[in-house]
């Protein structure tokens, strides 16, 4: 095997030397024995052989076909490709239509979201976009209402019984800054 040519026994371990200087210190590098490497190579080689065999089988099958069968086979392959291309074009058109409908509703959505809204046909796409717009606008209204719903406004001078001198006497700097911010009208 390759082990004998390299002068490496099956028990030896292959490892790259990496200098570690950071939070990863103490992490061991991945180690692969020759048997592990052989298994990986054999698996990849088996996959390659399957692909090659598939190509050979396809070539044999084409060689055994008569002219009419070859024409039918090529037609079927072209039809599959055409169907895929038509599907991609339809999806692109539906995405553009969904983007336009969202724009008309004053809703901006990223392409990832558009991909979720686009359906198999125009009707399902329109239904998804309309549903999304109504849900989106409802949530925006709810969020705005929640943001506008504030605490009870302070009455009087807004100082809450605290004077400018009281604030300046506070020794804790962050507490003093908080009180100044809350009672800014005392410092104007």
C-alpha positions as a printed NumPy array, in Angstrom:
array([[  0.   ,   0.   ,   0.   ],
       [  0.979,   3.672,  -0.011],
       [  2.07 ,   3.327,   3.615],
       [  5.028,   1.168,   2.642],
       [  6.14 ,   3.574,  -0.106],
       [  6.127,   6.508,   2.286],
       [  7.82 ,   4.582,   5.06 ],
       [  4.9  ,   5.266,   7.386],
       [  3.228,   2.535,   9.361],
       [ -0.525,   2.287,   9.778],
       [ -0.239,   3.283,  13.439],
       [  1.429,   6.635,  12.676],
       [ -0.728,   9.747,  12.919],
       [ -0.768,  12.579,  10.386],
       [ -0.98 ,  16.015,  12.036],
       [ -0.258,  19.565,  10.913],
       [  1.814,  21.693,  13.282],
       [ -0.106,  24.873,  14.059],
       [  1.059,  27.619,  16.414],
       [ -1.773,  28.585,  18.684],
       [ -1.846,  31.901,  20.473],
       [ -5.281,  32.956,  21.502],
       [ -8.481,  31.733,  23.035],
       [ -8.163,  28.403,  21.194],
       [ -5.056,  27.325,  23.112],
       [ -5.434,  23.861,  24.456],
       [ -7.599,  22.777,  21.505],
       [ -6.147,  19.75 ,  19.757],
       [ -5.97 ,  19.686,  15.997],
       [ -7.884,  17.04 ,  14.061],
       [ -5.84 ,  13.876,  13.729],
       [ -6.262,  11.352,  10.968],
       [ -4.652,   7.974,  10.943],
       [ -3.6  ,   6.403,   7.681],
       [ -6.652,   4.156,   7.919],
       [ -8.902,   7.223,   8.18 ],
       [ -7.275,   8.818,   5.151],
       [ -7.564,   5.54 ,   3.225],
       [-11.281,   5.333,   4.042],
       [-11.833,   8.912,   2.846],
       [ -9.943,   8.319,  -0.372],
       [-11.74 ,   5.019,  -1.004],
       [-15.132,   6.653,  -0.453],
       [-14.338,   9.504,  -2.856],
       [-12.972,   7.039,  -5.402],
       [-16.137,   4.92 ,  -5.154],
       [-18.273,   8.029,  -5.777],
       [-16.142,   8.909,  -8.799],
       [-16.459,   5.338, -10.125],
       [-20.255,   5.489,  -9.816],
       [-20.349,   8.724, -11.821],
       [-18.102,   7.232, -14.47 ],
       [-20.187,   4.06 , -14.642],
       [-23.359,   6.087, -14.988],
       [-21.844,   7.988, -17.912],
       [-20.71 ,   4.729, -19.548],
       [-24.149,   3.16 , -19.069],
       [-25.803,   6.237, -20.574],
       [-23.466,   6.079, -23.563],
       [-24.194,   2.356, -24.059],
       [-27.912,   2.966, -23.823],
       [-27.685,   5.739, -26.41 ],
       [-25.597,   3.53 , -28.675],
       [-28.214,   0.77 , -28.527],
       [-31.061,   3.118, -29.416],
       [-32.265,   3.55 , -32.93 ],
       [-32.634,   7.005, -34.481],
       [-36.235,   7.455, -33.372],
       [-35.471,   6.464, -29.769],
       [-32.5  ,   8.841, -29.704],
       [-34.674,  11.676, -31.001],
       [-37.329,  10.94 , -28.376],
       [-34.704,  10.806, -25.639],
       [-33.19 ,  14.139, -26.708],
       [-36.663,  15.661, -26.965],
       [-37.486,  14.514, -23.423],
       [-34.22 ,  15.971, -22.103],
       [-34.876,  19.284, -23.853],
       [-38.452,  19.333, -22.526],
       [-37.172,  18.864, -18.975],
       [-34.708,  21.717, -19.427],
       [-37.43 ,  23.903, -20.958],
       [-39.757,  23.197, -18.029],
       [-37.047,  24.199, -15.559],
       [-36.344,  27.433, -17.439],
       [-40.033,  28.289, -17.683],
       [-40.438,  27.677, -13.961],
       [-37.522,  29.999, -13.195],
       [-38.948,  32.698, -15.477],
       [-42.396,  32.396, -13.896],
       [-40.905,  32.615, -10.41 ],
       [-38.92 ,  35.7  , -11.426],
       [-42.035,  37.371, -12.86 ],
       [-44.04 ,  36.548,  -9.732],
       [-41.248,  37.959,  -7.548],
       [-41.28 ,  41.205,  -9.533],
       [-45.064,  41.377,  -9.253],
       [-44.907,  40.769,  -5.484],
       [-42.267,  43.495,  -5.11 ],
       [-44.534,  45.881,  -7.055],
       [-47.58 ,  45.018,  -4.909],
       [-45.589,  45.571,  -1.714],
       [-44.29 ,  48.869,  -3.033],
       [-47.83 ,  50.034,  -3.83 ],
       [-48.805,  49.158,  -0.252],
       [-45.818,  51.171,   1.058],
       [-44.169,  48.065,   2.477],
       [-40.475,  47.427,   1.942],
       [-39.421,  43.79 ,   2.16 ],
       [-36.031,  42.144,   1.585],
       [-35.549,  39.561,  -1.173],
       [-35.476,  36.719,   1.389],
       [-38.998,  37.623,   2.469],
       [-40.154,  37.985,  -1.125],
       [-38.975,  34.439,  -1.729],
       [-41.336,  33.267,   0.998],
       [-44.286,  35.271,  -0.305],
       [-44.062,  34.117,  -3.932],
       [-46.319,  31.148,  -4.592],
       [-46.776,  28.741,  -7.47 ],
       [-49.096,  31.066,  -9.366],
       [-50.298,  34.681,  -9.412],
       [-53.356,  34.036,  -7.222],
       [-51.437,  32.395,  -4.375],
       [-48.747,  35.094,  -4.572],
       [-51.352,  37.884,  -4.41 ],
       [-53.076,  36.229,  -1.449],
       [-49.763,  35.847,   0.41 ],
       [-48.726,  39.453,  -0.275],
       [-52.131,  40.836,   0.779],
       [-52.083,  38.764,   3.959],
       [-48.54 ,  39.865,   4.75 ],
       [-49.357,  43.547,   4.142],
       [-52.36 ,  43.482,   6.457],
       [-50.43 ,  41.657,   9.183],
       [-47.425,  43.953,   8.774],
       [-49.469,  47.152,   8.928],
       [-51.397,  45.866,  11.953],
       [-48.175,  45.075,  13.793],
       [-46.704,  48.461,  12.896],
       [-49.817,  50.205,  14.287],
       [-49.623,  48.126,  17.452],
       [-45.906,  48.901,  17.898],
       [-46.448,  52.624,  17.309],
       [-49.325,  52.694,  19.791],
       [-47.177,  50.892,  22.363],
       [-44.297,  53.305,  21.771],
       [-46.555,  56.337,  22.108],
       [-48.104,  54.981,  25.261],
       [-45.746,  56.554,  27.759],
       [-45.716,  57.125,  31.458],
       [-47.878,  59.709,  33.168],
       [-46.477,  63.197,  32.545],
       [-44.871,  64.878,  35.514],
       [-46.853,  67.692,  37.051],
       [-45.581,  71.01 ,  38.261],
       [-42.016,  72.034,  37.595],
       [-41.106,  68.514,  36.598],
       [-38.578,  68.312,  39.385],
       [-40.61 ,  65.904,  41.483],
       [-39.7  ,  67.791,  44.666],
       [-35.993,  67.827,  43.882],
       [-34.163,  71.135,  43.674],
       [-31.074,  72.057,  41.721],
       [-29.065,  72.21 ,  44.95 ],
       [-30.281,  68.752,  45.981],
       [-29.121,  67.336,  42.663],
       [-25.712,  69.004,  42.871],
       [-25.195,  67.575,  46.387],
       [-25.49 ,  63.973,  45.118],
       [-21.987,  62.433,  45.318],
       [-22.521,  59.496,  42.962],
       [-21.694,  60.83 ,  39.526],
       [-24.001,  58.518,  37.506],
       [-26.924,  59.156,  39.873],
       [-26.334,  62.928,  39.681],
       [-26.249,  62.734,  35.848],
       [-29.5  ,  60.749,  35.824],
       [-31.202,  63.332,  38.05 ],
       [-29.93 ,  66.188,  35.867],
       [-31.317,  64.466,  32.768],
       [-34.68 ,  63.908,  34.449],
       [-34.863,  67.495,  35.707],
       [-33.285,  69.371,  32.838],
       [-35.706,  72.255,  33.278],
       [-33.929,  73.189,  36.534],
       [-30.654,  73.747,  34.661],
       [-31.899,  75.858,  31.764]])
